[in-house]
């Protein structure tokens, strides 16, 4: 089962890759478990999506690159619908 990581999707980068910041300061145990290329599930209160983790050497931060074809809506606890991005 993929590692599930809570993220704020409002922290998406503005580059064409649309990566999202993985906050290891708020979740320090993640820093030890992450490695470039790892596939994880990123989620917030409304959706979840599979993503590939990468480390940004320049800014020294972890990022997740979502695969939007795997997006699932979580807005309703009983919802099982899948919505494409």
C-alpha contacts under 8 A as a table, 3 or more apart, distances in Angstrom:
res1	aa1	res2	aa2	distance
2	X	39	X	6.67
2	X	40	X	5.02
2	X	41	X	6.12
3	X	39	X	7.76
3	X	40	X	4.95
3	X	41	X	6.03
4	X	40	X	6.02
4	X	41	X	4.66
4	X	42	X	5.90
4	X	43	X	7.15
5	X	22	X	7.83
5	X	40	X	7.22
5	X	41	X	6.12
5	X	42	X	4.94
5	X	43	X	6.24
6	X	42	X	5.87
6	X	43	X	5.03
6	X	44	X	5.67
7	X	20	X	7.64
7	X	21	X	7.22
7	X	22	X	6.13
7	X	23	X	7.17
7	X	42	X	6.25
7	X	43	X	5.94
7	X	44	X	5.91
8	X	11	X	5.81
8	X	20	X	7.72
8	X	21	X	7.65
8	X	44	X	6.53
9	X	12	X	5.79
9	X	20	X	6.27
9	X	44	X	7.44
10	X	20	X	7.96
11	X	20	X	5.64
11	X	21	X	5.79
12	X	18	X	5.83
12	X	19	X	5.42
12	X	20	X	4.27
12	X	21	X	6.56
13	X	17	X	7.71
13	X	18	X	5.33
13	X	19	X	5.31
13	X	20	X	6.11
13	X	21	X	7.69
14	X	17	X	7.96
14	X	18	X	6.25
15	X	18	X	5.81
15	X	19	X	7.76
17	X	65	X	6.91
18	X	65	X	6.60
18	X	66	X	7.58
19	X	63	X	5.95
19	X	64	X	5.40
19	X	65	X	4.50
19	X	66	X	6.71
20	X	63	X	5.39
20	X	64	X	5.19
20	X	65	X	6.48
20	X	66	X	7.70
21	X	61	X	7.43
21	X	62	X	6.28
21	X	63	X	4.69
21	X	64	X	6.54
22	X	61	X	7.58
22	X	62	X	5.43
22	X	63	X	5.38
22	X	64	X	6.71
23	X	26	X	5.77
23	X	27	X	6.39
23	X	62	X	7.49
24	X	27	X	4.63
24	X	28	X	4.87
24	X	29	X	7.40
24	X	30	X	5.92
24	X	31	X	5.80
24	X	62	X	7.67
25	X	28	X	5.34
27	X	30	X	5.79
27	X	31	X	7.81
28	X	31	X	5.76
28	X	32	X	7.87
29	X	32	X	5.92
29	X	33	X	7.11
30	X	33	X	5.12
30	X	34	X	6.06
31	X	34	X	5.59
34	X	38	X	6.93
34	X	53	X	7.34
35	X	38	X	5.75
35	X	53	X	6.78
35	X	54	X	6.99
35	X	55	X	7.54
36	X	52	X	7.69
36	X	53	X	5.27
36	X	54	X	4.34
36	X	55	X	5.97
37	X	52	X	5.62
37	X	53	X	5.35
37	X	54	X	6.13
38	X	52	X	5.63
38	X	53	X	5.31
38	X	54	X	7.83
39	X	50	X	6.80
39	X	51	X	5.58
39	X	52	X	4.54
39	X	53	X	6.31
40	X	50	X	5.69
40	X	51	X	5.40
40	X	52	X	6.33
40	X	53	X	7.16
41	X	48	X	6.53
41	X	49	X	5.57
41	X	50	X	4.43
41	X	51	X	6.02
42	X	48	X	5.50
42	X	49	X	5.41
42	X	50	X	6.14
42	X	51	X	6.60
42	X	64	X	7.79
42	X	66	X	7.83
43	X	46	X	7.60
43	X	47	X	5.65
43	X	48	X	4.08
43	X	49	X	6.46
44	X	47	X	5.74
44	X	48	X	6.57
45	X	74	X	6.67
45	X	75	X	6.60
46	X	73	X	5.98
46	X	74	X	4.73
46	X	75	X	4.47
47	X	71	X	6.74
47	X	72	X	5.47
47	X	73	X	4.47
47	X	74	X	4.70
47	X	75	X	6.80
48	X	71	X	5.68
48	X	72	X	5.33
48	X	73	X	6.73
48	X	74	X	7.00
49	X	66	X	6.27
49	X	67	X	6.60
49	X	68	X	6.51
49	X	70	X	5.39
49	X	71	X	4.39
49	X	72	X	6.36
50	X	66	X	5.81
50	X	67	X	5.68
50	X	68	X	7.63
50	X	70	X	5.97
50	X	71	X	7.21
51	X	64	X	5.50
51	X	65	X	5.05
51	X	66	X	4.05
51	X	67	X	5.53
52	X	64	X	5.46
52	X	65	X	5.21
52	X	66	X	6.59
52	X	67	X	7.85
53	X	62	X	7.00
53	X	63	X	5.76
53	X	64	X	4.47
53	X	65	X	6.40
54	X	62	X	5.93
54	X	63	X	5.38
54	X	64	X	6.24
54	X	65	X	7.65
55	X	60	X	6.95
55	X	61	X	5.89
55	X	62	X	4.61
55	X	63	X	6.15
56	X	59	X	5.67
56	X	60	X	5.36
56	X	61	X	5.31
56	X	62	X	6.13
56	X	63	X	7.06
57	X	60	X	4.91
57	X	61	X	7.20
67	X	70	X	5.88
67	X	71	X	7.44
68	X	71	X	5.25
68	X	84	X	7.05
68	X	85	X	5.94
69	X	84	X	6.13
69	X	85	X	7.10
70	X	84	X	7.68
71	X	82	X	7.01
71	X	83	X	6.67
71	X	84	X	6.25
71	X	85	X	6.80
72	X	81	X	7.20
72	X	82	X	4.98
72	X	83	X	6.12
72	X	84	X	7.78
73	X	76	X	7.78
73	X	79	X	7.46
73	X	80	X	7.71
73	X	81	X	6.64
73	X	82	X	6.00
73	X	83	X	6.36
74	X	77	X	6.49
74	X	79	X	6.73
75	X	79	X	7.35
76	X	79	X	5.01
